[in-house]
Amino acid sequence: MELSYLEEVVVEATIKLLRRAATEIPPDVMNALKNALRMETHELAKRQLELIIKNCEIASKENVPICQDTGLICFFVRVGDEFPIKANLYQLLEKAVRKATKTIPLRPNAVHPITGINTGDNVGRYAPVVETELVPGDSLEIKVMLKGGGSEYPSRLYVLKPSRALEVLPKAVLTAIAKRAAFSCPPIIVGIGLGSTVDMALRLARRALMRPLGQRNEDSMIAELEEKLLKMINRLGIGTMGLGGDITALDVKIEWAHRHPASFPLGIVLQCWALRKASCTIRPDGSYRLGW
């Protein structure tokens, strides 16, 4: 299809967005890694953290992906109700992903669930993943996260009994992490979704990973729970790359929604230390700004 000027801008900006996410670690994640290095007392874990930080610096300098697993691409899109492009936005994102897969390059990771056949370009049925929200305004905001495969193993969904949910919740989170955190290349970032429907709980958990590390939830009770869980996880002693240490998790992020009185959905989504995310805001005149 022949694209208008603004459509070309959306494709161009999205490719740059994907390149930034794949090759540059966000400042909040780098700061968290350096803080972990300062706090760590186990020599083997410290050495691993030093190598992780060096890896990130080389990737940025050489403009190459931080990890060989460049993930399944997840977009979080906020479309202003006055932004000119809406109906074909998904097709533009697909076009950008196909080009980015070749030019960055990104490893093709979209495979058929039964046959395992790879599409070869990171585009397939519901791939990339796109969450869209219509908001007031005339701009388009695109956020992306490259979700690696290994960190999906410990992900869990529970529907807790409301009467015992707050008692059971910490154990459910710790059990999921203790059994399979090593699959996720720790130190990990833990995303938790509380409430609403079961599918929304997992979406909230993934969305929580996009919040800056070190930033607490605006709700004081949720913020307190984030801090409590972070301390409990780090007492597990799993450590960097599962080799033991003081720091198993860089942060715990929780997002929540009002729930039905009879159910308490709990979604848990883990992310490896390589939390590759970036954002871009595009204006109707074709100007755009990359960010984190």
URHU-V265859 format. One record per residue. N is the residue number from 1. RES is the residue in one small letter. SS is DSSP state (A for helix, B for strand, O for the rest). PHI is phi in whole degrees, -180 to 180 (* if undefined). Layout:
n: (N/N)
res: (RES/RES)
ss: (SS/SS)
phi: (PHI/PHI)
This chain:
n: (1/2/3/4/5/6/7/8/9/10/11/12/13/14/15/16/17/18/19/20/21/22/23/24/25/26/27/28/29/30/31/32/33/34/35/36/37/38/39/40/41/42/43/44/45/46/47/48/49/50/51/52/53/54/55/56/57/58/59/60/61/62/63/64/65/66/67/68/69/70/71/72/73/74/75/76/77/78/79/80/81/82/83/84/85/86/87/88/89/90/91/92/93/94/95/96/97/98/99/100/101/102/103/104/105/106/107/108/109/110/111/112/113/114/115/116/117/118/119/120/121/122/123/124/125/126/127/128/129/130/131/132/133/134/135/136/137/138/139/140/141/142/143/144/145/146/147/148/149/150/151/152/153/154/155/156/157/158/159/160/161/162/163/164/165/166/167/168/169/170/171/172/173/174/175/176/177/178/179/180/181/182/183/184/185/186/187/188/189/190/191/192/193/194/195/196/197/198/199/200/201/202/203/204/205/206/207/208/209/210/211/212/213/214/215/216/217/218/219/220/221/222/223/224/225/226/227/228/229/230/231/232/233/234/235/236/237/238/239/240/241/242/243/244/245/246/247/248/249/250/251/252/253/254/255/256/257/258/259/260/261/262/263/264/265/266/267/268/269/270/271/272/273/274/275/276/277/278/279/280/281/282/283/284/285/286/287/288/289/290/291/292)
res: (m/e/l/s/y/l/e/e/v/v/v/e/a/t/i/k/l/l/r/r/a/a/t/e/i/p/p/d/v/m/n/a/l/k/n/a/l/r/m/e/t/h/e/l/a/k/r/q/l/e/l/i/i/k/n/c/e/i/a/s/k/e/n/v/p/i/c/q/d/t/g/l/i/c/f/f/v/r/v/g/d/e/f/p/i/k/a/n/l/y/q/l/l/e/k/a/v/r/k/a/t/k/t/i/p/l/r/p/n/a/v/h/p/i/t/g/i/n/t/g/d/n/v/g/r/y/a/p/v/v/e/t/e/l/v/p/g/d/s/l/e/i/k/v/m/l/k/g/g/g/s/e/y/p/s/r/l/y/v/l/k/p/s/r/a/l/e/v/l/p/k/a/v/l/t/a/i/a/k/r/a/a/f/s/c/p/p/i/i/v/g/i/g/l/g/s/t/v/d/m/a/l/r/l/a/r/r/a/l/m/r/p/l/g/q/r/n/e/d/s/m/i/a/e/l/e/e/k/l/l/k/m/i/n/r/l/g/i/g/t/m/g/l/g/g/d/i/t/a/l/d/v/k/i/e/w/a/h/r/h/p/a/s/f/p/l/g/i/v/l/q/c/w/a/l/r/k/a/s/c/t/i/r/p/d/g/s/y/r/l/g/w)
ss: (O/O/O/O/A/A/A/A/A/A/A/A/A/A/A/A/A/A/A/A/A/A/A/O/O/O/A/A/A/A/A/A/A/A/A/A/A/A/A/O/O/O/A/A/A/A/A/A/A/A/A/A/A/A/A/A/A/A/A/A/A/A/O/O/O/O/O/O/O/O/O/B/B/B/B/B/B/B/B/B/O/O/O/O/O/O/O/O/A/A/A/A/A/A/A/A/A/A/A/A/A/A/A/O/O/O/O/O/O/O/B/O/O/O/O/O/O/B/O/O/O/O/O/B/O/O/B/O/B/B/B/B/B/B/B/O/O/O/O/B/B/B/B/B/B/B/B/O/O/A/A/A/O/O/O/B/B/B/B/B/O/O/O/O/A/A/A/A/A/A/A/A/A/A/A/A/A/A/A/A/A/A/A/A/O/O/O/B/B/B/B/B/B/B/O/O/O/A/A/A/A/A/A/A/A/A/A/A/O/O/O/O/O/O/O/O/O/O/O/A/A/A/A/A/A/A/A/A/A/A/A/A/A/A/O/O/O/O/O/A/A/A/O/O/O/O/O/O/B/B/B/B/B/B/B/B/O/O/O/O/O/O/O/B/B/B/B/B/B/B/B/O/O/O/O/B/B/B/B/B/B/B/O/O/O/O/O/B/B/B/B/O)
phi: (*/-83/-99/-75/-58/-67/-64/-62/-64/-60/-65/-61/-65/-68/-63/-64/-62/-65/-64/-61/-63/-76/-113/-124/-77/-62/-57/-67/-73/-62/-61/-66/-65/-68/-65/-62/-62/-67/-86/-70/-112/-86/-63/-64/-65/-62/-63/-63/-65/-60/-69/-62/-64/-64/-57/-64/-66/-67/-59/-66/-66/-90/61/-126/-58/-66/-136/-67/-87/-85/79/-89/-82/-121/-104/-119/-117/-117/-104/-65/-65/-106/-71/-65/-106/-140/-60/-104/-61/-61/-64/-68/-65/-60/-60/-65/-64/-61/-67/-64/-59/-81/-91/-70/-91/-108/-73/-65/-127/-96/-122/-66/-65/-99/-83/76/-69/-88/-70/88/-141/68/-120/-165/-68/58/-131/-69/-77/-132/-106/-118/-133/-90/-131/-65/121/-124/-114/-119/-111/-119/-114/-134/-132/-96/-96/-67/-75/-62/-74/-81/-56/-81/-58/-143/-129/-127/-118/-88/-73/-53/-67/-122/-58/-69/-77/-83/-52/-58/-65/-62/-65/-65/-64/-59/-77/-62/-77/-137/-60/-63/-67/-98/52/-66/-73/-102/-116/-107/-104/-128/-116/-117/92/63/-89/-64/-68/-68/-60/-73/-64/-64/-63/-68/-62/-60/-65/-81/-71/-56/-65/90/-91/-87/-60/-66/-80/-62/-69/-68/-61/-63/-67/-58/-63/-62/-66/-60/-65/-66/-64/-72/-79/-67/77/-65/75/-61/57/74/-98/95/156/-80/-111/-98/-126/-80/-168/-123/-121/-123/-119/-139/-146/-63/-118/-74/-59/-93/-142/-138/-67/-130/-109/-126/-129/-101/-136/-68/-58/-83/-79/-94/-143/-163/-140/-151/-117/-115/-99/-61/-82/95/-78/-151/-137/-86/-153/-113)
